[in-house]
Every structure is written in C-alpha cells, then in structure tokens.
Amino acid sequence: MLRLGAAALRAGRDRAPPGALRGPALSSAPSSAPPQPLVVELKAGKKYAWCSCGHSKTQPFCDGSHRTAAPGVSPLRFTAEADGAAPLCACKRTRSPPYCDGSHREHRQQAAPPGPRP
C-alpha cells in the first residue's frame, strides 16, 4: 500500500485551481466519467496534471480538453512524493484532489432510486 504523505494531500487541497471543484465544474463533468477511482502508478518527483473537468480522454490526467469543453477550469498540477500505486479521483467530487476520498460513494447513494416498498 502506498502511503501518501500529508504534504501530498495538502498539495491537492491548498493548490486546487480556481473553479476546479465548484458547482459549475462538477456539473460540466461528463456523465461518462468513471464512478470509482483510477489506480495509477506514480513516480516520485515526477510532475502530473490531474484532470479537474472530467472531459479528458486520458483520465485521470489532463489532455487539454478543458480549453474547449470547460473554459475557466484548469488541471491540478502536482508532484508525486513517492513511487507506487495511488487512487486518483475520476468522479471529480473529491475533497482532497487529486486523490480519491470516497465521495463517489456518497454521490452514488444520493443518485440511487429508492428501493421497493414493503
């Protein structure tokens, strides 16, 4: 299990791009965005650009699609602190970008239709 340092998590919260996690950015995320995290291999010291709009075809990383599909939204740039697998958010609802915090489960529960009544 990769241990993510507090600095790595802080980097996501402290440097989130303007508009990346606000209502308009979330509502513009395509419904085709995966509902679960994407586990990727990160290399210590390497810089990455996490897609914050949900339109990238190279999820969870940015491919520049935000320029036309979500103007005003920018990718979150971060540097991996350690080598290893990391669960990066794909639903774009995380409160600790770019890492998954389980927010996709909350959204799925809210969106699920009520079960049959006894």
N, C-alpha and C positions, 0 to 999 in steps of 0.2 A: 504494500500500500504506500502510495506516495504521500508524504507528509508535506502539506503546504504550509509554509511559514506565515505568520501573522502579517508580515510585510507584503507577501504576495496577495493576500486577501485585501489588505488595506489599499494596495495599489488599485484594485478594481473599484473600491468604494470611493476613494479620495480623488481619483482622476477620471471618473466617468465623464464622457463627452457630453456637452450640453444637449439636452433633448433625448439622449440615448435611452433613458428609462422612464420618460414621462409618457403620459397618456397617448399623445399623437404618434410617438414612435411605436408604442406597443400596438396601437390599433392599426398601424400601417404594416405590421409584420404579417406576412402571408400565412394563410391557414395551413400551408404545406410545410411549415417549419416543424421539425420533429418534436414530439411532445416530451421526449426524455433527453438527458444529457448525451453528448457525444464524447466518448472517451478517446483522447488523443495522446500521443507520445510527445512530450515536450523535452527540449534540450536546454540545460542550464545556460543562462547567459544569452540565449537567442531571443530576438525581438519578434513579437507576433502582433497581428491586428485582428482582434475578435470582432466579428460582425455584430453590430448592435441593432440593425434594422430588420434582419430576418430575410432579406431578399437575395443574399449571396448564394451562388450556386456551388460554392466551395465551403459550405458550413462545416465547422463553426467559424471559419476565418473569412475575412473580408475579400471580396473580389472587385470592389468599386461600384457595385450595383446601386448603392445608396445615392450616388450622384444623380441618377435619373429617377429611381423608384422611391427614394425617401430623402429629398433635399433637406438639408439642415441637420441631418443625422450623420454622425461620424463614427468610425470604428474606434474601439477601445484598444489603445496600444499598450502592451505590457511585455515585460521581460520575465521569462521563466527563471525561478530561483533554483530549481533542482531538475535533474533528469528524471523522467518517468511518466507514467500514465496520469492524466488529470481529466476529471469530468467537467467539460466546458458546457455552459448553458446553451441550449438550442432554442428554447421557447422564448427567450429574451425577457422573461419576467423575474429573473433572479435579483435578489437584493445585494448580492456580492459578486458582481460581474468581474471577470468573465466566467467565474466558477459557478457550477450548479449548486443551489441551496435547497432544492426540493420544491420550489414554487410551482413547478409544472403539475405536481400532485394536487395542490390547492386549487388550481385553475380547472383541472380535470374534474374534481369533485363538484365544483360550482356549476360546471357546464353539463354535468350528467343529468339526464331526466330523472324525475323521481320514480322509484320502483313501484311495482303494483301494490295496490292497497288490499289489505286482508279483508 
